[in-house]
Amino acid sequence: MQDESLLNDATPYVSGNYAPVTEELTVTDLPVIGQIPEELEGRLLRNGPNPIGDLDVSSHHWFLGDGMVHGIRLRGGKAEWYRNRYVGSQNTAQHGLAPSAGPIDAMTGPNTNVIGHAGKTLAIVEAGTAPVELTYELDTVGTNGFEGTLENGFSAHPKYDPLTGEMHAMCYAPATLMDKVQYVVVGPDGTVTKTMPIHLPTMPMIHDMGLTQTYAIVFDLPVAVDLDLAFAGQRFPLRWFHDYDARVGLLPRNATSDAEIIWCEIDPCYAFHPLNSYDLDDGRVVIDICRFDKLFDVDRNGPFRDALPQLERWTVDPAAHRVTRDLIDERHQEFPRVAGSVLNEKHRYGYTAGVGDSTSEWSFGDTIKYDFDAGTSVAHDHGAGRGGAEPVFVRREGATAEDDGWIMTVVYDAAEDRSDVVILDAQDVGGDPVATIQLPARIPIGFHGNWVRDTVTPAP
């Protein structure tokens, strides 16, 4: 148990590289050490919370605040530009920021992820807000509820199926749904093709989901909305429930009702992010995932003071209605990713961001690659005072090997108070960077991002 004197103090979550930036920049012709692979033509995008104005550190939560999207455009072996822009919202409009070309529904701009789908750039967040569409240059267009086909809010973590071109999402909206979540499928054309309600005894925080070729996976874990906190005006009314019946649900992708979910018990824990999920021939399901022992129990300002995450393998047995958990690595790590070519199928490799270094448990550090078949790993040390954010895998054109491509990550340099984009050879993660793009500013630790190619290919 952590020291409860830490309660109601968000200072660590708004200090150093957790702090928001205040200036929107456009900088062209960025300096590069090494050589950017010429076939990398597109944008590396990232999104994260960037609160506007003064903060009350007693009540602020790291997950709150308007979104700010950062983008680096690559073409012809050059880093053509860096831009950062607030995601438009009613709040940014009140501050004279992020003017939008169309209507905006969100009180605060989606601040968790940014994706490309059906030719559009979308900033997204969980818990009741529709996506906000951005231009190629990251200016705000307006709310985009998938051309009016989205019934409620969306998710920060849709799961893409490279075989069908669909996005699958588990969506919750405490203000409108309360006792249910919605399983939503978005087609390749950017319109919703399926919406299924899933009734639950409470409103859990479903940050992400799992997807296999057979199942959409529901994580019903012990962080949920506390109505007392909500009615008391708490801006982040979610907490850990000690007596929660934690479970993982396997919903057949072709199901017509939530009565078809196979619920499987799991020892209490919480997880934001699965690396990948896949079916076994015997009917079980494997989920590689970053697990917290506990979350938002003492620490109500962010995720790190109750526990730090570790990589586990969950094996879900629908016949026994039980989930077995096996620790993969003692090291703390988060933001797991996998190659797009093996999404929802058996993977050999995975990539994570190490959490913690010799100076602070709040920092991110190495970029780690796992070979799950061999049971080995290799880490890239970014250097003293430097830590990598979420790794993004980019497939080499025409690749046949799963790990033939690059890892791109934003690296913060504490000594210079500035960020770089580091490109690693995914088959030699421990080696020297292929290229380092020197950015003119700091990109806060933030949350998630993606490589969005200028030319769409079947496996991103």
C-alpha positions as CSV (number, residue, x, y, z in Angstrom):
1,M,0.0,0.0,0.0
2,Q,1.3,3.4,-0.9
3,D,1.5,6.3,1.5
4,E,-2.0,7.9,1.6
5,S,-0.5,11.3,2.1
6,L,0.1,11.1,-1.7
7,L,-3.7,11.4,-2.2
8,N,-4.9,14.6,-3.9
9,D,-1.5,15.8,-5.2
10,A,-1.2,15.9,-9.0
11,T,2.2,17.6,-9.0
12,P,4.2,14.7,-10.5
13,Y,1.6,14.5,-13.3
14,V,2.0,18.1,-14.3
15,S,5.8,18.5,-13.8
16,G,8.8,17.9,-16.1
17,N,7.7,16.3,-19.4
18,Y,4.2,15.6,-18.0
19,A,3.6,19.4,-18.0
20,P,1.6,20.9,-20.9
21,V,3.2,23.0,-23.6
22,T,1.7,26.4,-24.4
23,E,2.9,27.2,-27.9
24,E,1.6,25.9,-31.2
25,L,4.5,25.6,-33.7
26,T,5.1,25.0,-37.3
27,V,8.7,24.2,-38.1
28,T,10.0,22.9,-41.5
29,D,13.1,21.1,-42.7
30,L,14.0,19.4,-39.4
31,P,17.7,18.4,-38.7
32,V,18.4,14.7,-38.9
33,I,21.2,12.5,-37.7
34,G,21.6,9.4,-39.9
35,Q,19.3,8.8,-42.8
36,I,15.5,8.5,-42.8
37,P,14.4,5.5,-45.0
38,E,13.1,7.0,-48.2
39,E,10.0,4.8,-48.3
40,L,8.7,6.3,-45.1
41,E,6.2,8.7,-46.6
42,G,3.5,9.9,-44.2
43,R,3.1,11.3,-40.7
44,L,4.0,10.2,-37.2
45,L,1.2,11.5,-35.0
46,R,0.8,11.7,-31.2
47,N,-1.9,12.9,-28.9
48,G,-2.0,13.7,-25.2
49,P,-3.7,15.9,-22.6
50,N,-2.6,19.5,-22.7
51,P,-4.6,21.4,-20.1
52,I,-5.1,25.1,-20.7
53,G,-4.5,27.7,-18.0
54,D,-3.9,27.2,-14.3
55,L,-4.4,23.8,-12.7
56,D,-5.5,22.8,-9.2
57,V,-3.0,20.1,-8.4
58,S,-5.3,18.8,-5.6
59,S,-8.0,17.8,-8.0
60,H,-6.4,17.5,-11.4
61,H,-6.0,14.1,-13.0
62,W,-3.4,13.3,-15.6
63,F,-6.1,12.0,-18.0
64,L,-7.9,15.3,-18.2
65,G,-7.4,18.4,-20.3
66,D,-7.7,19.3,-24.0
67,G,-5.9,17.2,-26.5
68,M,-2.9,18.4,-28.4
69,V,-1.8,16.5,-31.5
70,H,1.9,16.5,-32.6
71,G,2.9,15.5,-36.1
72,I,6.1,14.9,-38.0
73,R,5.8,14.6,-41.8
74,L,8.4,12.5,-43.6
75,R,9.0,12.3,-47.4
76,G,11.9,11.5,-49.6
77,G,14.2,10.8,-46.7
78,K,13.5,14.2,-45.1
79,A,11.6,15.4,-42.1
80,E,9.5,18.1,-43.9
81,W,7.7,19.5,-40.9
82,Y,6.8,19.4,-37.3
83,R,3.4,20.8,-36.1
84,N,1.5,20.7,-32.8
85,R,-2.1,21.8,-32.6
86,Y,-4.8,21.9,-30.0
87,V,-7.7,19.6,-30.8
88,G,-10.8,21.8,-31.1
89,S,-13.4,21.8,-28.4
90,Q,-15.8,24.2,-26.7
91,N,-13.1,24.9,-24.2
92,T,-10.5,25.8,-26.8
93,A,-13.1,28.1,-28.5
94,Q,-13.6,29.9,-25.2
95,H,-9.8,30.5,-25.1
96,G,-9.6,31.6,-28.7
97,L,-7.7,28.5,-29.7
98,A,-8.1,25.7,-32.4
99,P,-10.8,27.4,-34.6
100,S,-12.9,24.7,-36.3
101,A,-14.4,24.6,-39.8
102,G,-17.5,22.8,-38.4
103,P,-19.5,22.2,-35.2
104,I,-17.7,20.8,-32.2
105,D,-19.6,18.8,-29.6
106,A,-16.8,18.0,-27.1
107,M,-16.4,20.1,-24.0
108,T,-12.7,19.3,-24.1
109,G,-10.9,18.0,-27.2
110,P,-10.2,14.2,-27.4
111,N,-6.8,13.8,-25.9
112,T,-5.8,10.1,-25.9
113,N,-5.1,8.8,-29.4
114,V,-5.0,9.9,-33.1
115,I,-5.6,7.6,-36.0
116,G,-6.1,7.5,-39.7
117,H,-9.2,5.7,-41.1
118,A,-11.1,6.0,-44.3
119,G,-8.9,8.8,-45.4
120,K,-9.5,11.0,-42.4
121,T,-7.4,12.0,-39.4
122,L,-9.3,11.5,-36.1
123,A,-8.5,12.5,-32.6
124,I,-10.2,10.1,-30.2
125,V,-10.8,9.5,-26.5
126,E,-13.0,7.2,-24.4
127,A,-16.1,7.7,-22.2
128,G,-18.6,9.5,-24.3
129,T,-17.0,11.8,-26.8
130,A,-17.2,11.4,-30.6
131,P,-14.0,11.7,-32.7
132,V,-12.8,15.1,-33.8
133,E,-11.6,15.2,-37.4
134,L,-8.4,17.1,-38.3
135,T,-6.9,18.2,-41.5
136,Y,-3.7,16.7,-42.9
137,E,-1.9,19.7,-41.3
138,L,-3.7,18.9,-37.9
139,D,-6.1,21.9,-37.8
140,T,-9.6,21.1,-36.5
141,V,-12.4,20.3,-39.0
142,G,-15.1,19.4,-36.5
143,T,-16.9,16.6,-34.7
144,N,-17.1,13.4,-36.9
145,G,-19.4,10.7,-35.5
146,F,-18.6,8.5,-38.5
147,E,-20.9,10.5,-40.8
148,G,-23.7,10.4,-38.2
149,T,-23.7,6.7,-37.7
150,L,-22.2,6.7,-34.2
151,E,-24.9,6.5,-31.5
152,N,-22.9,7.7,-28.5
153,G,-19.2,8.2,-27.9
154,F,-16.3,6.2,-29.2
155,S,-13.1,4.6,-27.7
156,A,-9.5,5.7,-27.4
157,H,-8.4,2.2,-28.7
158,P,-10.3,0.8,-31.6
159,K,-8.9,-2.5,-32.8
160,Y,-8.1,-2.7,-36.5
161,D,-8.5,-5.9,-38.5
162,P,-6.2,-5.8,-41.5
163,L,-8.1,-8.7,-43.1
164,T,-11.4,-6.8,-43.3
165,G,-10.4,-3.1,-43.0
166,E,-12.8,-2.7,-40.0
167,M,-12.3,-1.0,-36.7
168,H,-13.8,-2.7,-33.6
169,A,-14.3,-0.8,-30.3
170,M,-15.8,-1.2,-26.8
171,C,-17.4,2.2,-26.0
172,Y,-18.7,3.5,-22.7
173,A,-20.4,6.7,-21.8
174,P,-21.2,7.2,-18.1
175,A,-23.5,10.2,-18.8
176,T,-25.7,8.4,-21.3
177,L,-25.3,4.6,-21.0
178,M,-24.7,4.0,-17.3
179,D,-25.3,0.3,-17.1
180,K,-24.0,-0.8,-20.5
181,V,-21.2,-0.5,-23.0
182,Q,-21.6,-0.7,-26.7
183,Y,-19.6,-2.9,-29.1
184,V,-19.2,-0.8,-32.2
185,V,-17.8,-1.9,-35.6
186,V,-16.7,0.8,-38.1
187,G,-16.4,-0.3,-41.7
188,P,-13.6,0.5,-44.2
189,D,-15.7,3.4,-45.5
190,G,-15.8,5.1,-42.1
191,T,-19.4,4.4,-41.2
192,V,-20.7,2.2,-38.3
193,T,-21.9,-1.2,-39.4
194,K,-22.7,-2.7,-36.0
195,T,-23.7,-1.4,-32.6
196,M,-24.5,-4.0,-29.9
197,P,-25.3,-3.1,-26.2
198,I,-23.5,-5.1,-23.5
199,H,-25.3,-4.9,-20.2
200,L,-23.1,-4.8,-17.1
201,P,-23.9,-4.5,-13.4
202,T,-22.0,-1.2,-13.2
203,M,-20.0,1.2,-15.4
204,P,-16.4,-0.1,-15.6
205,M,-13.5,1.9,-17.1
206,I,-13.0,0.0,-20.4
207,H,-10.0,1.8,-21.8
208,D,-9.2,-0.8,-24.4
209,M,-10.4,-4.2,-25.8
210,G,-9.0,-7.4,-27.3
211,L,-9.8,-8.7,-30.7
212,T,-9.1,-12.2,-32.3
213,Q,-10.4,-13.7,-35.4
214,T,-13.2,-15.2,-33.3
215,Y,-13.9,-12.9,-30.4
216,A,-14.3,-9.3,-29.4
217,I,-12.9,-9.2,-25.8
218,V,-14.5,-7.2,-23.0
219,F,-12.3,-6.3,-19.9
220,D,-14.7,-5.9,-16.9
221,L,-12.1,-5.0,-14.3
222,P,-12.2,-3.4,-10.9
223,V,-11.9,0.3,-11.9
224,A,-15.4,1.7,-12.3
225,V,-17.5,4.9,-11.9
226,D,-18.3,5.8,-8.3
227,L,-21.7,7.6,-8.4
228,D,-20.9,9.3,-5.1
229,L,-17.8,10.9,-6.6
230,A,-19.7,11.8,-9.7
231,F,-22.5,13.5,-7.8
232,A,-20.0,15.3,-5.6
233,G,-18.6,16.9,-8.8
234,Q,-15.4,14.9,-9.0
235,R,-14.0,15.5,-12.5
236,F,-12.5,12.0,-12.6
237,P,-15.1,9.9,-10.7
238,L,-13.5,6.4,-11.2
239,R,-11.8,4.4,-8.5
240,W,-10.7,0.9,-7.5
241,F,-13.4,-1.4,-6.0
242,H,-11.9,-4.0,-3.7
243,D,-14.9,-6.3,-3.9
244,Y,-15.4,-6.2,-7.6
245,D,-16.0,-9.5,-9.5
246,A,-13.3,-9.1,-12.1
247,R,-13.9,-11.0,-15.4
248,V,-13.0,-11.1,-19.1
249,G,-15.7,-11.6,-21.6
250,L,-15.4,-13.4,-25.0
251,L,-18.1,-12.0,-27.3
252,P,-18.3,-13.9,-30.7
253,R,-17.7,-11.4,-33.4
254,N,-20.8,-12.6,-35.2
255,A,-23.0,-12.5,-32.1
256,T,-26.4,-10.8,-32.2
257,S,-26.8,-10.4,-28.4
258,D,-24.7,-9.9,-25.4
259,A,-26.2,-13.1,-24.0
260,E,-23.6,-14.9,-26.1
261,I,-20.7,-13.6,-24.1
262,I,-18.6,-16.2,-22.3
263,W,-17.6,-14.6,-19.0
264,C,-14.3,-15.9,-17.4
265,E,-13.2,-15.1,-13.9
266,I,-9.8,-13.4,-13.4
267,D,-7.9,-12.5,-10.2
268,P,-8.4,-8.8,-9.5
269,C,-6.1,-6.5,-11.5
270,Y,-6.3,-3.8,-14.1
271,A,-4.9,-3.3,-17.6
272,F,-5.1,-0.4,-20.0
273,H,-3.4,-2.0,-23.0
274,P,-3.2,-5.4,-24.5
275,L,-0.3,-6.0,-26.9
276,N,-2.3,-8.4,-29.0
277,S,-4.8,-11.3,-28.7
278,Y,-5.2,-14.5,-30.7
279,D,-7.1,-17.8,-30.8
280,L,-5.5,-21.2,-30.0
281,D,-6.6,-24.3,-31.8
282,D,-8.1,-25.8,-28.6
283,G,-10.5,-22.9,-28.2
284,R,-8.6,-20.9,-25.7
285,V,-7.5,-17.3,-26.2
286,V,-4.1,-15.7,-25.5
287,I,-3.8,-12.0,-24.5
288,D,-0.4,-10.5,-24.0
289,I,-1.1,-7.4,-21.8
290,C,0.5,-4.8,-19.4
291,R,-1.1,-5.4,-16.0
292,F,-1.4,-3.2,-12.9
293,D,-2.0,-4.9,-9.6
294,K,-4.2,-2.0,-8.5
295,L,-5.2,1.4,-9.9
296,F,-6.9,4.6,-8.6
297,D,-7.1,3.3,-5.1
298,V,-4.8,5.7,-3.2
299,D,-3.6,7.6,-6.2
300,R,-6.6,9.5,-7.6
301,N,-4.5,11.8,-9.8
302,G,-2.9,9.2,-12.1
303,P,-2.0,5.6,-12.6
304,F,1.5,5.1,-11.1
305,R,1.5,5.5,-7.3
306,D,-0.6,2.4,-6.5
307,A,1.4,0.0,-8.7
308,L,3.6,-0.1,-11.8
309,P,2.7,-2.2,-14.9
310,Q,4.3,-5.5,-15.9
311,L,3.9,-7.6,-19.0
312,E,1.8,-10.7,-18.6
313,R,0.2,-13.4,-20.7
314,W,-3.4,-14.1,-20.0
315,T,-4.8,-17.4,-21.2
316,V,-8.6,-17.4,-21.3
317,D,-10.3,-20.8,-21.1
318,P,-14.0,-20.5,-22.1
319,A,-14.7,-24.1,-21.1
320,A,-13.4,-23.5,-17.5
321,H,-14.7,-19.9,-17.5
322,R,-11.3,-18.9,-16.0
323,V,-8.3,-16.7,-16.9
324,T,-4.8,-17.9,-16.1
325,R,-2.2,-15.1,-15.6
326,D,1.6,-15.7,-16.2
327,L,4.2,-13.0,-15.7
328,I,6.5,-12.6,-18.7
329,D,8.9,-10.0,-17.3
330,E,9.7,-8.5,-13.9
331,R,10.6,-5.1,-15.6
332,H,8.0,-2.4,-15.5
333,Q,6.7,-1.4,-18.9
334,E,3.7,0.0,-20.7
335,F,2.3,1.1,-24.2
336,P,2.7,-2.4,-25.8
337,R,2.5,-2.6,-29.6
338,V,2.7,-5.3,-32.3
339,A,3.2,-5.4,-36.1
340,G,0.0,-4.6,-38.0
341,S,0.5,-7.6,-40.2
342,V,-0.3,-10.0,-37.2
343,L,-3.0,-8.0,-35.5
344,N,-5.6,-10.4,-33.9
345,E,-3.5,-13.4,-35.0
346,K,-0.5,-15.2,-33.3
347,H,2.4,-12.9,-33.0
348,R,6.1,-13.7,-32.4
349,Y,7.3,-10.2,-31.6
350,G,6.1,-7.3,-29.5
351,Y,7.4,-3.9,-28.4
352,T,7.0,-1.9,-25.2
353,A,8.2,1.2,-23.4
354,G,10.1,0.6,-20.2
355,V,8.8,2.5,-17.2
356,G,11.3,3.8,-14.6
357,D,15.0,4.5,-14.7
358,S,17.8,5.3,-12.3
359,T,16.5,8.7,-11.6
360,S,12.7,8.5,-11.3
361,E,10.0,5.8,-11.3
362,W,7.9,8.3,-13.2
363,S,10.1,8.3,-16.3
364,F,9.9,6.2,-19.4
365,G,13.2,4.6,-20.5
366,D,14.2,1.8,-22.8
367,T,12.4,0.6,-25.9
368,I,12.0,-3.2,-25.5
369,K,11.5,-5.9,-28.1
370,Y,10.3,-9.4,-27.2
371,D,10.7,-12.6,-29.1
372,F,7.9,-14.6,-27.5
373,D,8.8,-17.8,-29.4
374,A,12.4,-17.8,-28.2
375,G,11.5,-16.3,-24.8
376,T,14.1,-13.5,-25.2
377,S,14.1,-9.7,-25.2
378,V,16.4,-6.9,-26.2
379,A,16.3,-3.3,-25.1
380,H,17.4,-0.1,-26.7
381,D,19.0,2.3,-24.2
382,H,18.3,5.9,-25.4
383,G,21.0,7.3,-23.2
384,A,21.2,9.0,-19.8
385,G,18.3,11.2,-19.1
386,R,16.5,10.1,-22.3
387,G,13.4,8.0,-22.5
388,G,11.2,6.6,-25.3
389,A,7.5,6.9,-25.4
390,E,5.1,4.3,-27.1
391,P,6.9,2.4,-29.8
392,V,5.2,2.4,-33.2
393,F,6.0,-0.4,-35.7
394,V,6.2,0.5,-39.4
395,R,6.3,-2.4,-41.9
396,R,8.9,-2.3,-44.7
397,E,7.2,-2.4,-48.1
398,G,7.2,-6.0,-49.4
399,A,8.3,-7.5,-46.1
400,T,7.8,-11.2,-45.4
401,A,9.2,-11.4,-41.9
402,E,7.0,-10.2,-39.1
403,D,9.7,-7.9,-37.7
404,D,11.0,-6.5,-41.0
405,G,10.5,-2.8,-40.6
406,W,11.2,0.1,-38.2
407,I,10.3,1.2,-34.7
408,M,9.5,4.9,-34.4
409,T,9.3,6.5,-31.0
410,V,9.4,10.0,-29.5
411,V,12.3,10.3,-27.1
412,Y,12.4,13.0,-24.4
413,D,15.8,14.5,-23.5
414,A,15.6,15.9,-19.9
415,A,18.9,17.7,-20.1
416,E,17.9,19.6,-23.2
417,D,14.1,19.7,-22.3
418,R,13.4,18.7,-25.9
419,S,12.2,15.7,-27.9
420,D,13.5,13.7,-30.8
421,V,11.9,11.1,-33.1
422,V,14.2,8.0,-33.1
423,I,13.9,5.4,-35.8
424,L,15.2,2.0,-35.0
425,D,15.7,-1.1,-37.2
426,A,13.1,-3.5,-35.7
427,Q,15.4,-6.4,-36.5
428,D,18.2,-4.7,-34.5
429,V,16.5,-2.8,-31.8
430,G,19.6,-2.8,-29.6
431,G,21.7,-1.3,-32.3
432,D,22.3,2.3,-33.3
433,P,19.3,4.4,-34.5
434,V,18.7,4.4,-38.2
435,A,17.9,8.1,-37.9
436,T,17.2,10.7,-35.2
437,I,15.0,13.6,-36.1
438,Q,15.7,16.6,-33.8
439,L,12.5,18.4,-32.9
440,P,12.4,22.1,-31.9
441,A,10.3,21.5,-28.9
442,R,9.2,19.1,-26.2
443,I,6.4,16.6,-26.8
444,P,4.9,15.7,-23.4
445,I,4.8,12.0,-22.4
446,G,1.2,12.0,-23.3
447,F,-0.4,8.9,-24.5
448,H,-0.7,7.4,-28.0
449,G,0.0,7.8,-31.6
450,N,0.4,6.1,-34.9
451,W,2.2,6.2,-38.2
452,V,-0.3,7.2,-40.9
453,R,1.0,6.5,-44.4
454,D,0.2,8.8,-47.2
455,T,-0.6,5.8,-49.3
456,V,-2.8,3.2,-47.6
457,T,-1.5,-0.4,-47.6
458,P,-3.2,-3.6,-46.3
459,A,-0.9,-4.0,-43.3
460,P,0.0,-0.6,-41.5
